[in-house]
């Protein structure tokens, strides 16, 4: 037998290779048991100084920073010791975000807009982050960070106009609903192409450092997007050039229909990605507003000290559907939301304020009614500018604008031709 035959024989004696296909623990109808999750006691995690070497944070990449305990008390070294008024403003922003989501979700079901995405269960991440950052810091969001706009005081009317793509939409109907852009509030344009915002944030942060500015960048994406090449390119550039940027990974357990295992969650935490790049990393209870605030503030202070980027994994749960185009009942157990061991972020912050003697159930009920009525009133104002399919939109010609300082002759010709053909097809249509 020749050498090739011997090699073939050796291969024949080896076990067959196989691949592992990730499978979630629970499917529709299954009983949910989260006992496999390691949830440490609140306050048990050490808080290193912001100036430590990145390697000193690596144990925190597989731990879970928590501040609020089961009784609503803030404990441990990560407690940011926020005053009661700041906590109340944070709670109101979270309640307002939830009321806004509920109203806009209803509007989509009523056919007033084509699409919507709620952030229910994740409000603490965007709101607490916004409070921890400076208003001048640039945010590069994904599509569940509407709470940052609300916390920064962006008008709800402008948000609803964009969702309706009506004649008052400042983006002129060019973006999918909820893909906001607010330069005035340092909120970069949301992109439906996931993970693109990560390298953009690094580039902006590098430019800020090159100018000798003091503003930093903070980028957000879901855990599924860590599998994108842009994620790794961004971390490489940030690590090499010590860019003043925060990388927020919102691990809400699920992409639109696939669980976090497809992005590598079965192997290690997402915060552990920081270890491979040699940058600081933190893993935080994403349903604990105080823990999120403390972690983001720590990372922001570190960036301003020219000590480089930090990767923060926000461990949370997507309580509702991925979007109005999704039905989670088709792929996950309905018990998951009820059994989630880290609770609801709004309720946890409310209980903390009550434990401090600075809030009550009655005040919470009154505030919930107030923010619901506020959103309802703003929605009515926005609907005066038009809703989906009612013809109140920007003039047709605007689709050719805002790219060139002066529109080239061939595009002007195309615009005129398109308008003529539209008038022939729909005689009742008016520009």
C-alpha positions in Angstrom: 0.0 0.0 0.0 1.4 3.4 -0.9 1.7 6.4 1.4 -1.7 7.8 0.3 -3.4 4.5 1.2 -1.9 4.4 4.6 -3.0 8.0 5.2 -6.5 7.0 4.1 -6.5 4.1 6.5 -5.4 6.3 9.4 -8.3 8.7 8.7 -10.7 5.8 8.7 -9.7 5.0 12.3 -10.5 8.5 13.5 -13.8 9.6 14.9 -16.0 11.6 12.5 -15.9 15.3 12.9 -19.0 17.1 13.9 -20.2 20.7 14.5 -22.0 22.2 17.4 -25.3 24.1 16.7 -26.3 26.3 19.6 -29.7 25.6 20.9 -31.6 27.8 23.5 -32.5 26.2 26.8 -36.2 27.0 26.5 -38.6 26.9 23.6 -42.4 27.7 23.5 -44.2 25.8 26.2 -41.2 24.9 28.2 -40.9 25.5 31.9 -38.2 28.1 32.5 -35.4 27.6 35.1 -32.7 30.2 35.3 -30.7 28.4 38.0 -27.8 28.0 35.5 -27.2 31.7 35.7 -24.6 32.9 38.2 -26.1 36.0 39.8 -23.8 37.3 42.5 -24.9 39.2 45.5 -25.3 43.0 45.0 -22.3 45.0 46.3 -19.9 42.0 46.2 -17.9 43.3 43.3 -14.7 45.3 43.8 -14.5 48.8 42.2 -11.0 49.4 40.9 -9.7 52.9 40.5 -10.3 54.4 37.0 -6.5 54.6 36.5 -5.7 50.9 36.9 -4.1 48.9 34.1 -6.8 47.3 31.9 -5.8 43.9 33.1 -7.0 44.8 36.6 -10.6 44.9 35.2 -10.5 41.4 33.6 -12.0 39.6 36.6 -15.0 42.0 36.3 -15.5 40.7 32.7 -16.9 37.5 34.0 -18.5 38.8 37.2 -21.6 41.0 37.3 -21.5 44.5 38.8 -24.7 45.1 40.9 -25.7 47.9 43.3 -29.4 47.4 44.1 -30.2 44.4 46.3 -33.5 42.5 46.6 -34.8 45.0 49.1 -34.1 48.1 46.9 -31.1 49.2 48.9 -28.0 50.5 47.2 -24.9 48.6 48.5 -21.3 48.1 47.8 -18.4 50.1 46.3 -20.1 50.7 43.0 -23.0 52.7 44.6 -22.8 56.1 42.9 -24.7 57.7 45.8 -26.9 59.8 43.6 -29.2 62.4 45.2 -32.9 61.8 45.4 -33.8 64.4 42.8 -31.5 62.9 40.2 -33.0 59.5 40.9 -36.5 60.9 40.4 -35.5 62.5 37.1 -34.0 59.2 36.0 -37.1 57.3 37.0 -39.4 59.7 35.2 -37.2 59.4 32.0 -37.6 55.7 32.2 -41.3 55.9 32.7 -41.7 58.3 29.9 -39.7 56.1 27.6 -41.9 53.1 28.4 -45.1 55.2 27.9 -43.7 56.5 24.6 -43.0 52.9 23.4 -46.5 51.7 24.4 -48.2 54.6 22.5 -46.1 54.2 19.4 -46.5 50.4 19.3 -50.3 51.0 19.4 -50.0 53.5 16.6 -48.2 50.9 14.4 -50.9 48.4 15.1 -53.5 51.1 14.1 -51.7 51.5 10.7 -50.4 55.0 11.5 -46.8 53.9 10.9 -45.1 51.0 9.2 -42.7 49.8 12.0 -41.7 50.2 15.6 -39.2 48.7 18.1 -39.8 48.9 21.9 -37.0 48.8 24.5 -39.1 47.4 27.3 -36.9 45.9 30.0 -33.8 47.8 28.7 -34.7 51.4 29.8 -32.1 51.5 32.5 -29.3 51.0 29.9 -30.1 54.1 27.8 -31.4 56.3 30.5 -28.6 55.7 33.1 -26.0 56.0 30.4 -27.3 59.3 29.3 -27.2 60.6 32.9 -23.7 59.3 33.4 -22.3 60.9 30.2 -21.9 64.5 29.4 -24.5 66.1 27.1 -21.7 67.0 24.7 -20.4 63.4 24.4 -21.4 61.9 21.1 -23.6 58.9 21.2 -23.6 56.3 18.4 -26.8 54.3 19.1 -28.4 51.1 17.9 -32.2 50.9 17.6 -33.2 50.6 21.3 -31.6 53.7 22.6 -34.6 56.1 22.3 -34.2 56.6 26.0 -31.0 58.6 25.4 -32.9 61.1 23.3 -35.7 61.4 25.9 -33.2 61.8 28.7 -31.4 64.5 26.8 -34.6 66.4 26.2 -35.1 65.9 22.5 -38.7 66.8 21.7 -41.1 63.9 21.6 -42.9 65.7 18.7 -39.8 65.4 16.5 -39.5 61.7 17.4 -43.1 61.0 16.4 -42.9 63.1 13.2 -39.9 60.9 12.2 -41.8 57.7 13.1 -44.7 58.8 10.9 -42.4 60.1 8.1 -44.8 63.0 7.8 -44.3 66.5 6.3 -42.7 67.7 9.6 -40.1 64.9 9.6 -36.7 66.5 9.7 -35.3 63.5 8.0 -37.8 64.0 5.1 -39.0 60.4 5.2 -35.7 59.0 4.2 -35.2 56.8 7.2 -37.0 53.8 8.5 -39.2 54.7 11.5 -37.2 54.9 14.8 -34.0 55.5 12.9 -33.5 58.9 14.6 -30.8 61.5 14.0 -30.3 64.5 16.2 -27.1 66.4 15.7 -28.3 69.1 18.1 -28.3 66.5 20.9 -25.1 64.7 19.9 -27.1 61.6 18.8 -25.6 60.0 15.6 -27.9 58.7 12.9 -29.2 55.2 13.7 -28.3 52.7 11.0 -30.3 49.5 10.2 -26.9 48.0 9.1 -25.9 46.7 12.4 -22.4 47.3 14.0 -21.5 50.1 11.5 -21.8 52.6 14.4 -18.8 51.0 16.2 -16.0 52.0 13.8 -17.7 55.3 13.3 -17.6 56.0 17.0 -13.9 55.1 17.1 -13.2 57.4 14.3 -15.1 60.3 15.9 -13.3 59.6 19.2 -9.9 59.6 17.5 -10.8 62.9 15.8 -11.8 64.4 19.1 -8.5 63.4 20.6 -6.6 64.7 17.6 -8.2 68.1 18.1 -7.4 68.1 21.8 -11.1 68.2 22.6 -12.5 66.7 25.9 -15.6 65.0 24.4 -15.7 61.2 24.2 -17.8 58.8 22.2 -20.2 56.1 23.4 -21.4 53.4 21.0 -24.2 50.7 21.5 -25.1 47.5 19.8 -26.8 44.2 20.7 -24.9 41.0 21.6 -25.7 39.5 18.2 -23.8 42.3 16.4 -20.6 41.4 18.2 -20.3 38.7 15.5 -20.0 41.4 12.8 -16.6 42.3 11.4 -17.2 45.9 12.2 -17.2 45.1 15.9 -13.7 43.6 15.8 -12.3 46.3 13.5 -13.5 49.0 15.9 -12.0 47.3 19.0 -8.7 46.8 17.1 -8.4 50.5 16.2 -9.6 51.6 19.6 -7.0 49.4 21.3 -4.1 50.4 19.0 -4.8 54.2 19.2 -6.2 54.3 22.8 -9.3 56.0 21.5 -11.6 57.7 24.1 -14.6 55.5 23.4 -17.1 53.4 25.3 -18.3 50.1 23.7 -21.7 49.2 25.1 -22.9 45.6 24.3 -26.6 45.2 25.2 -26.9 41.5 25.9 -30.6 41.0 26.0 -30.4 37.3 25.3 -32.1 37.3 21.9 -31.6 38.6 18.4 -34.8 38.7 16.2 -35.2 35.0 16.5 -31.9 33.5 17.5 -30.5 33.4 21.0 -27.2 34.8 22.1 -25.4 31.4 21.7 -25.0 32.1 18.0 -22.8 35.1 18.9 -20.7 33.1 21.2 -22.4 33.4 24.6 -22.0 29.7 25.4 -18.2 30.1 25.5 -17.8 33.1 27.7 -19.3 36.5 28.5 -19.4 39.3 25.9 -17.4 41.5 28.3 -14.6 39.0 28.0 -14.0 40.2 24.4 -12.1 43.0 26.1 -9.5 40.7 27.4 -8.4 39.6 24.0 -7.9 43.2 22.9 -6.2 44.2 26.1 -8.7 47.0 26.9 -10.7 47.5 30.1 -13.9 45.5 30.5 -16.9 45.5 32.8 -20.0 43.3 33.0 -23.0 45.0 34.6 -26.5 44.2 35.7 -28.4 46.0 32.9 -31.6 46.1 34.9 -30.0 48.0 37.7 -30.0 51.7 36.8 -27.4 52.5 39.5 -25.0 49.8 38.4 -25.3 51.0 34.8 -24.7 54.6 35.8 -21.7 53.7 37.9 -20.1 51.5 35.2 -20.6 54.1 32.4 -19.4 56.9 34.6 -16.3 54.9 35.5 -15.5 54.2 31.9 -16.2 57.8 30.8 -13.9 59.1 33.5 -11.2 56.7 32.4 -11.5 57.7 28.8 -11.2 61.4 29.7 -8.0 60.6 31.6 -6.6 59.3 28.2 -6.6 55.7 29.5 -8.4 54.4 26.5 -11.6 52.4 25.7 -13.8 50.3 27.9 -16.1 47.5 26.8 -19.3 47.2 28.9 -21.6 44.3 28.7 -25.1 45.2 29.9 -26.7 41.9 31.0 -30.4 42.3 30.5 -33.5 40.7 28.8 -35.6 41.8 25.9 -39.0 41.6 27.5 -41.1 42.0 24.3 -40.8 41.3 20.6 -37.7 42.3 18.6 -40.0 44.6 16.6 -43.5 44.9 15.3 -42.4 42.4 12.6 -41.6 39.7 15.1 -43.5 37.2 17.2 -41.4 35.9 20.0 -44.0 33.3 20.9 -42.8 31.3 17.9 -39.3 30.7 19.3 -39.1 31.3 23.1 -41.0 30.4 26.2 -43.6 32.9 27.5 -42.3 32.3 31.0 -38.9 33.8 30.3 -39.9 37.3 30.9 -41.8 36.4 34.1 -38.9 34.4 35.5 -36.0 36.7 34.5 -34.0 36.8 37.8 -32.9 40.5 37.5 -36.4 41.9 37.5 -37.8 45.0 35.8 -35.5 48.1 35.7 -38.3 50.6 36.3 -39.7 48.7 39.3 -36.3 48.3 40.8 -35.5 52.0 40.7 -38.9 52.8 42.0 -38.4 50.4 45.0 -35.1 52.0 45.7 -36.6 55.5 45.9 -39.4 54.1 48.2 -36.7 52.5 50.4 -35.0 55.8 50.7 -38.3 57.4 51.8 -38.2 59.6 48.6 -41.1 58.1 46.7 -44.4 56.2 47.0 -46.7 53.9 45.0 -49.2 56.8 44.8 -46.6 59.1 43.3 -45.6 56.4 40.9 -49.2 56.0 39.7 -49.6 59.7 39.3 -46.4 60.0 37.3 -47.3 57.1 35.0 -50.7 58.8 34.3 -48.9 62.1 33.7 -46.4 60.7 31.2 -49.0 58.7 29.4 -51.2 61.8 28.9 -48.2 63.8 27.8 -47.3 61.3 25.1 -50.9 61.1 24.0 -51.1 64.9 23.6 -47.9 65.1 21.6 -49.0 62.3 19.4 -52.2 64.2 18.5 -50.0 67.2 17.6 -47.8 65.1 15.4 -50.8 63.5 13.6 -51.7 67.0 12.4 -48.6 66.7 10.2 -49.7 63.4 8.8 -49.5 59.7 9.3 -48.7 56.7 7.1 -50.5 56.8 3.8 -52.4 60.1 4.2 -50.5 62.1 1.7 -49.1 64.6 4.2 -45.4 64.3 3.4 -42.5 66.2 2.1 -42.7 67.4 -1.6 -41.7 64.8 -4.1 -38.7 66.8 -5.3 -37.0 66.6 -1.9 -35.9 63.0 -2.6 -33.4 64.5 -5.0 -32.1 67.1 -2.6 -29.4 67.4 0.1 -26.7 65.4 -1.7 -25.3 68.0 -4.1 -24.9 71.7 -3.3 -26.4 72.3 -6.8 -28.4 69.6 -8.3 -26.8 68.3 -11.5 -28.8 68.8 -14.7 -29.4 65.1 -15.3 -30.9 64.6 -11.8 -33.0 67.8 -12.3 -34.3 66.2 -15.5 -35.1 62.9 -13.8 -36.9 64.8 -11.0 -39.1 66.7 -13.5 -39.8 63.5 -15.5 -40.8 61.6 -12.3 -43.2 64.4 -11.3 -44.8 64.4 -14.8 -45.3 60.7 -14.8 -46.7 60.7 -11.3 -49.2 63.4 -12.3 -50.3 61.4 -15.3 -50.8 58.2 -13.2 -52.5 60.0 -10.3 -54.3 63.1 -11.7 -55.6 64.0 -8.2 -52.1 64.1 -6.8 -50.7 67.4 -5.8 -47.0 68.3 -5.2 
